[in-house]
Structure formats: structure tokens, C-alpha cells
Amino acid sequence: DSGRILLTAREAIQIAGEETGISNQVNANAVGNAQGIEIVTPSLVVADSGRISSSTGGEGNAGSIVLRTDDLSVTSGLIDSFTVGRGAPGEIVIQSVDSLALVDSAILTIVRAEASVPDEALPGSITIETQDLQVLEGSSITAEVEPEAQALVAGNIKVSAGSIRLNNQSEIQASAASQAGGNVLLQADDLFVLRGNSAISSSAGTAAAGGNGGNITVESPFVIAIPGENSDITANAFEGDGGNINITTQGIFGLTFQAAQTALSDITASSALGVSGEVSLNAPDTAFLDN
């Protein structure tokens, strides 16, 4: 096993620059688990290809990453837990009291990337608690199963925030190339906004293979997109069944339910060869869908 990393700073921690990072790993051909990484500080910055990572390249599981901070900023940086050996990624848990900003192709991800993952291995998950979540400029929060991995499902993603904003080709995605998508739960107390060809996805069979789409749940007083910007919420599949999408809101603007994706901003739970999933809208007061 690799060691556990615990960092506590009274003011701030900054990780910036290529080949700069905080990591633990089990190397290729080794047997053992990567232990966890925990960081506690008021301000945490990951920038310019800096990285926080727990991984395994042999037989064993990657460790969990726990980040407790007031403000977390990731700009062109990476936070990941992944396995390229026989094992499973760990969890990523972020408790950022005021804000979490992912900017300029920043990546927050858990990945299974190997064909020999045992069925009993857990898929890993991402849990985020923050007042303000911004995923901007091609950044992403993902739980992925790559084509070579024979995992049952992708990991789950759960976000609890005051507001959630995605813009400029950014995404929150729990997808599997050949098996089932994970579940995505997004809870925003005030506002949920999708802009600029951004996406929420729990699709499966992206490599034209089997697997059912995962389920997506969105809970927010207002869900907003721009019709012509092609920002989508999708739980699609190829050979398997589409997932279910459940939206609870007082008002939804700029998104429409579609049988298949279009060039506009859509909500779809379709399947190319299987059964489409269900899309449900729970609107206690009123909802507006306008393209």
C-alpha cells in the first residue's frame, strides 16, 4: 500500500505548474491500495497543470481524496482518482464552504481505465458541497468508465450547492463507453444555469455498445438555458435503455423535452436500439418551456 497524505494549512495551499502535485500511487505490476489524501485549508488553488491525484497501476484500489476549504479554485489543473490496473477509483469529496470554480479546461474526475476490474469493485463517486459551483471554459466534473474497462456502472456524482453554473462547453458527466452510466444528482437552492453548449449527461454505450443510461435528478427553483446554445441534459444509451430524468423546479427556461437531441437546448433520455427512458417534470407552481 502507498501511504496516506494529510495536509493542514492555516492560510492557503497552492499547487501550480507542470509536474507539480500532491499524489499517492501504486505502480504498475504491484499489489496494494493507494491510501487517501486529505487537505484542510481556508484557500486551495490548483493551477497551470498542477494536480491532486490518487491512482493504481497494478492490482488494488485508488484512494479517496477529501478537500475541506472555504474556497477552491482549479484553473487548467486536475483532481483525479483513477485506476489503470485491477481495482477501482476512490471517492472524491469536496466541502468548499463559499465557492468551487473550475476554469480553463480544469478537470475533476474519477476513472476506471482497465479491462480487468472485478465486478465487486465499487465504481467510486464524486460528492460536492458548496455555496457557489462554477464549471467554466471547457472544464468538467466526470465519473468515467473507458472502453477497455468491464465495469458494471460508472460512478455517481452528487452536488449540493446554492447555485450551479456551467458555461462554454463545460460538463458534468457520469458516463460509460460500453456499460451503464452513473447517476447524477444536482441540488441548487437558488439557480441552475446551463450556457454555451454545456451538458449534464449520464449516458451509456458511447462506444456503440450496451448498457443503460444512468438517472439524472435536478432540483432547483429555476433551471435556465438559452435555446440556441445547444446546452443539453441527456441520459441516453445505444444498445441499452435510456435513463430517467427527473426535474423539480418552479420554472424551467430555454430547454425542451425531445425524443432525440437537436441543435437546440434539449432534455433527452433516448436509446438508439433500446427503450427510451422517462422524463418527468415536477413543478409545484408553474414551469415555462420556451424554444
C-alpha positions in Angstrom: 0.0 0.0 0.0 1.0 3.6 -0.5 1.0 6.0 2.4 -1.8 8.4 3.4 -1.3 12.1 2.9 -2.8 14.7 5.3 -2.1 18.4 4.8 -3.4 21.2 7.0 -2.6 24.9 6.4 -3.9 27.8 8.4 -4.0 30.2 5.4 -3.6 28.7 1.9 -2.2 25.9 -0.2 -1.3 26.5 -3.9 -0.3 23.7 -6.4 0.8 25.3 -9.7 2.9 24.2 -12.6 3.6 21.1 -14.7 4.9 18.1 -12.7 3.7 19.8 -9.5 1.3 18.0 -7.4 0.2 16.0 -4.3 -0.3 12.4 -5.1 0.0 8.8 -4.0 0.0 5.7 -6.2 0.6 2.0 -6.5 2.8 1.4 -9.5 2.3 -1.0 -12.4 2.6 -4.7 -11.6 2.4 -4.0 -7.9 -0.3 -5.3 -5.5 -1.7 -2.8 -3.0 -4.1 0.0 -2.3 -3.3 3.8 -2.6 -4.3 5.4 0.6 -6.3 8.6 0.9 -5.4 12.2 0.5 -7.0 14.9 2.8 -6.4 18.6 2.6 -7.7 21.1 5.1 -7.1 24.8 4.4 -9.1 28.1 4.0 -7.9 28.6 0.4 -6.9 25.9 -2.1 -5.6 26.7 -5.6 -4.7 24.1 -8.3 -3.4 25.8 -11.4 -1.3 25.6 -14.6 -1.3 21.8 -14.8 -0.9 21.3 -11.1 -2.5 18.0 -9.8 -4.0 16.2 -6.8 -4.1 12.5 -7.6 -4.6 9.1 -6.1 -4.1 6.1 -8.5 -3.2 2.5 -9.0 -1.5 0.9 -12.0 -1.3 -2.6 -10.5 -3.8 -4.7 -8.5 -5.6 -2.6 -5.9 -7.8 0.4 -5.4 -7.1 4.1 -5.7 -7.5 6.2 -2.6 -10.2 8.8 -1.7 -9.5 12.5 -2.0 -11.1 14.7 0.6 -10.8 18.5 0.3 -12.1 20.8 3.0 -11.8 24.5 2.3 -13.6 27.8 2.1 -12.6 28.5 -1.5 -11.3 26.0 -4.1 -10.1 27.2 -7.5 -8.9 24.9 -10.2 -7.6 26.6 -13.3 -6.1 24.4 -16.0 -5.5 21.8 -13.2 -6.5 18.3 -12.4 -8.0 16.5 -9.4 -8.4 12.8 -10.0 -8.7 9.3 -8.6 -8.2 6.6 -11.2 -7.2 3.0 -11.8 -5.4 1.6 -14.8 -5.0 -1.8 -13.1 -7.2 -4.3 -11.4 -9.1 -2.2 -9.0 -11.4 0.7 -8.6 -11.1 4.5 -8.2 -11.7 6.1 -4.8 -14.2 8.8 -3.8 -13.7 12.5 -4.3 -15.3 14.6 -1.5 -15.2 18.4 -1.7 -16.6 20.6 1.1 -16.0 24.1 -0.1 -18.0 26.5 2.1 -18.1 29.5 -0.2 -17.1 28.6 -3.7 -15.7 26.0 -6.1 -14.6 27.2 -9.5 -13.3 25.0 -12.3 -11.9 27.2 -15.1 -10.0 26.9 -18.4 -10.3 23.1 -19.1 -9.9 22.1 -15.4 -10.8 18.5 -14.7 -12.3 16.8 -11.6 -12.7 13.1 -12.3 -12.8 9.5 -11.2 -11.8 7.0 -13.9 -11.9 3.2 -14.5 -9.5 2.5 -17.3 -8.7 -1.2 -17.4 -10.4 -4.4 -18.7 -9.8 -6.5 -15.6 -11.8 -4.5 -13.0 -13.6 -7.1 -10.7 -17.4 -6.8 -10.7 -17.5 -6.4 -6.9 -15.3 -3.3 -7.1 -17.2 -0.1 -6.3 -17.3 2.5 -9.1 -16.3 5.5 -7.0 -18.2 8.7 -6.6 -17.9 12.5 -6.5 -19.6 14.5 -3.8 -19.6 18.3 -3.7 -21.0 20.7 -1.2 -20.5 24.4 -1.8 -22.4 27.7 -1.9 -21.4 28.5 -5.5 -20.3 26.0 -8.1 -19.0 27.3 -11.4 -17.8 25.0 -14.2 -16.4 27.2 -17.0 -14.5 27.3 -20.2 -14.3 23.7 -21.2 -14.0 22.4 -17.6 -15.6 19.1 -16.4 -16.7 17.0 -13.5 -16.8 13.4 -14.6 -17.1 9.8 -13.4 -16.0 7.7 -16.4 -15.6 4.1 -17.5 -13.3 3.9 -20.5 -14.0 1.4 -23.3 -11.4 -1.2 -22.1 -13.0 -1.5 -18.6 -15.6 -4.2 -17.9 -17.2 -2.3 -15.1 -20.9 -2.6 -14.4 -21.6 1.1 -13.9 -19.9 4.5 -14.0 -19.6 6.3 -10.7 -22.2 8.6 -9.2 -22.0 12.4 -8.9 -23.8 14.4 -6.3 -23.7 18.2 -6.0 -25.4 20.3 -3.2 -25.0 24.0 -3.8 -26.6 27.4 -3.5 -26.1 27.9 -7.3 -24.7 25.8 -10.1 -23.5 27.4 -13.3 -21.9 25.7 -16.4 -20.7 27.7 -19.4 -18.7 27.5 -22.6 -18.6 23.7 -23.4 -18.3 22.6 -19.8 -19.9 19.4 -18.5 -21.0 17.2 -15.5 -20.9 13.7 -16.8 -21.3 10.1 -15.4 -20.8 8.0 -18.5 -19.6 4.6 -19.6 -18.2 3.7 -23.0 -19.5 0.2 -23.0 -21.6 -0.3 -19.8 -24.1 1.6 -17.7 -24.0 5.3 -16.9 -23.8 6.5 -13.4 -26.4 8.6 -11.5 -26.2 12.4 -11.3 -28.0 14.4 -8.5 -27.8 18.2 -8.7 -29.4 20.3 -6.0 -29.3 24.1 -6.2 -31.0 26.2 -3.6 -31.3 29.3 -5.9 -30.3 28.8 -9.5 -29.2 26.2 -12.0 -27.8 27.6 -15.3 -26.5 25.9 -18.5 -24.9 28.1 -21.1 -22.7 27.9 -24.2 -23.0 24.3 -25.4 -22.6 22.8 -21.9 -24.0 19.5 -20.8 -25.3 17.3 -18.0 -25.0 13.6 -19.0 -25.3 10.1 -17.7 -25.1 8.3 -21.0 -24.1 4.7 -21.7 -22.8 2.8 -24.6 -20.9 5.8 -26.0 -18.7 3.3 -27.9 -21.8 2.0 -29.7 -22.1 -0.8 -27.1 -24.6 -1.9 -24.4 -25.5 -0.5 -21.0 -28.4 1.6 -19.8 -28.2 5.3 -19.3 -28.0 6.5 -15.7 -30.6 8.6 -13.9 -30.4 12.4 -13.6 -32.1 14.4 -10.9 -32.2 18.2 -10.9 -33.7 20.1 -8.0 -33.7 23.9 -8.2 -36.2 26.8 -8.1 -35.1 27.9 -11.6 -33.4 25.9 -14.4 -32.2 28.1 -17.2 -30.6 27.7 -20.6 -30.5 29.6 -23.9 -32.4 27.7 -26.6 -29.9 28.3 -29.5 -26.8 27.5 -27.4 -27.3 23.7 -27.6 -26.9 23.0 -23.9 -28.3 19.6 -23.1 -29.4 17.3 -20.2 -29.1 13.7 -21.5 -29.4 10.2 -20.2 -29.0 8.4 -23.5 -28.0 4.9 -24.5 -27.0 3.0 -27.6 -28.0 -0.7 -27.3 -29.4 -0.5 -23.7 -32.3 1.6 -22.3 -32.2 5.3 -21.8 -32.1 6.5 -18.2 -34.7 8.5 -16.3 -34.6 12.3 -15.9 -36.4 14.0 -13.0 -36.6 17.8 -12.7 -38.2 19.5 -9.8 -38.4 23.3 -10.3 -40.7 26.3 -10.2 -39.6 27.5 -13.6 -37.6 25.9 -16.5 -36.5 28.2 -19.3 -34.9 27.5 -22.7 -34.9 23.7 -22.5 -37.5 21.4 -24.2 -38.1 17.7 -23.9 -37.1 15.9 -27.2 -37.2 12.3 -28.4 -33.6 12.8 -29.7 -31.0 15.5 -29.5 -31.3 18.5 -31.7 -29.2 21.6 -32.4 -31.1 23.4 -29.7 -31.0 23.0 -25.9 -32.7 19.7 -25.1 -33.6 17.2 -22.4 -33.4 13.7 -23.8 -33.5 10.1 -22.4 -33.3 8.3 -25.7 -31.8 5.0 -27.0 -30.6 4.2 -30.5 -31.6 0.5 -30.2 -33.3 0.1 -26.8 -36.2 1.6 -24.9 -36.2 5.3 -24.2 -36.1 6.4 -20.6 -38.7 8.6 -18.8 -38.5 12.3 -18.4 -40.6 13.9 -15.6 -41.1 17.5 -14.6 -42.4 18.3 -11.1 -43.4 22.0 -11.0 -45.4 22.9 -7.8 -46.2 26.4 -9.2 -45.5 26.9 -12.9 -43.0 25.9 -15.5 -42.1 27.6 -18.8 -40.6 25.8 -21.7 -39.7 28.1 -24.5 -37.6 27.5 -27.6 
